[in-house]
Amino acid sequence: MEFFCYHRDRPGSLPLRRELGEAHWAYMDRFEAELIARGPTFAEDGETPTGSVHIVDLPDPCAARAFAFDEPNQQAGVYRDVLIRRWRNLLGRTMAQFPGGPTGGRRYLVLGLGSGGGADLEVPPSLRDELIAYGPLLSDDGALWLGTAALVRAPDPGSARAVLTPDRYDAVEVHDWECGGRR
């Protein structure tokens, strides 16, 4: 089962995040084979971390919660909250298989939260080459559509936002993002 996890940083937690860098990497190394995509989000300055995205293939919702809540930054209080949702990998690839490579161009996390009938349940063909990861957010049992999460290469936040259908979401967030992994 695939899961989308988004840890949001607590304001003022950057020194603690830096201190725990190696502990975070060591923890993520244990899940290298299961990670579909990962990386930090940033404030508008492009340098200050605001969160961490992890899309991971795990056996069940309990394993996903353990993955998210046992993470060293979460344990130490770097994050103010975490969003965990079942996710479906509509591209069928990892971020390492993105044809555009790990760098070049601006990249964004686009997170649309909704309810009711699903939206954007198929990959937009015209944007396929710019999508790093794309899929619906689902309830733990996979029965309810709760939104869509996409990692996208785009020239600006507005273009990134355009991967989602207007007016089908209760809220849409667009965050600067970069491909993660041990440096």
N, C-alpha and C positions, 0 to 999 in steps of 0.2 A: 504494500500500500504506500502511496506517495503522500507526503505531508508538506505543507508550507508552514514555516515558522518565521515570524518576524518579531525579534526582540527590539524594543524601543529603549534607547538610552535614557537614563535619569539625568536631568540637568545637573551639571557640575561633576559628572562621574568620569570625565576624561582621564584624570591622573590615575584613578583606580583601573580603568580599562588598560592604560599603558602598562601599569605594574603587572597586570595579569596576562599580558600578551602571550608569553610562552605557555602558560597553563591552558589558555584558550586553544592555541595551536595543537598542543599535545592531545587535548580532548578531541578536537576535530580530526586529528590523524587517525583516531580509532574508528571513524566513520567514513574514511576516504572512499571506500568502495560503494557506499550507500548514498553519497551526496550527488544530487543532480545539478544543483547550482548553489552558490553561496557568495556572500560578499557584503561589505558595509554600505550603509546609506550615509549621506552627508548633508550638512546644512548648506544654505545657498552660497557660502564662501568656498565650497568644494573641498574643504579640509577638515572641518569639525565633524567627527562621526555623530550620527543620530540614531543608529540602529544597526542590526545585523540580520540579513536574510539567509535562511538555510532551507533548501528544498531537498528532502531526504526520503529515501525508500526504506521503510521499516515495517515490521510484521503487523503492527496493530496500533490503535490509538494510545494504549498504555505505554508502548515503547516510544511513541512520539512525544508523549508528555515527559517521560523519563529523559529522553534526549534533550528536550528544551529546558527542563528545570534542573537537571544535574550539571548543566554547562557552567564552568567556573565563574564567568561574568555574572550569570544569573544568581548563582549561589552567594556571590560577594556583594550584590546590590548595584551593579553597574546599570542594570536595566530596570525601568519603571514598570514595564508590563511585557507580556508576550502574547502574540496571536498565533494559535495553532489551528490549522484546518486541514482536513483531507484535501487532496489536490489531485488533478488528473493531468498527466503530461501529454498534452495534445500534439506536441512536436515529436515526441518519442526519442529525444536525445538529451544529452547533458550539455552544460554550458561549454565544456571542453570541445564538443562537437559542433559548436556554432561556427558556421562558415566564415564569419567576419573576424574570428580570432578573439583573444582576450583583451586587446587594446584597440584604440583607434575609434574616434567618434565619441560623442557623449552617450551615456547609458543611464537608464532610469528603471526604478521599480514603479510600476503602475498598479495600484491596489484599488479595486472597485468593490465596495461592500453593498450588498443588496438583499432582497428577499423576494419571495413569490416565484413566478416563472423565470426560468433561466435566461440569461443573455450571453451572447458571445461564446457559444458552446462549440464553435468551429473556428479553426485558425483562419484569420483574414488572409486570403491568397495574396493580395497586393502587398502585404506587410511581412510575409513569411521570412524573407531574407534579412529582415531587421529584428526579428524576434529571437531572443536568446533562450527564453523559457516562457511558456504560455499555458494556462489552463484554468479550469473552474475551481473555486473554493467550495467545499462541500461539508455537510454535517459528518460527524464521526461514522455514521452508518452508510454514508455516500448517497443517501436518498434525497437530501435537500440541497438546492443550490443556494449558496450564501454570498457569492461574488465571483470575481475573476482576479487572478494575479498574473502579471506579465513583467518580464525583464526585457527591455527593448533598447535598441540603439536608435537614437533620433537626434535631430539637430537642436531641439529645444523642448522644454516641458510640455508646451501645447501640442506639439507633434506627437510626443509620447502619449499624452492623454487621449489622442485621437484613435488609439488602438481599441478603445472601448466605445460601445454604442452610447451616444448621448442620451440622457434622461432615463436610463435603465437602472441606475444605481442610486442608492440613498446617499452615498458619499464616495468620492474618488480622491485618492491621494497620489501625488507624483513626487518621488524622491530621487535625487541624484544617487547613483549606485555605481559600484565598480565590481568587476569579477574578483572574487576572493580566492584565498588559498595561501598556503605558506609561501612567504617571499624568500 
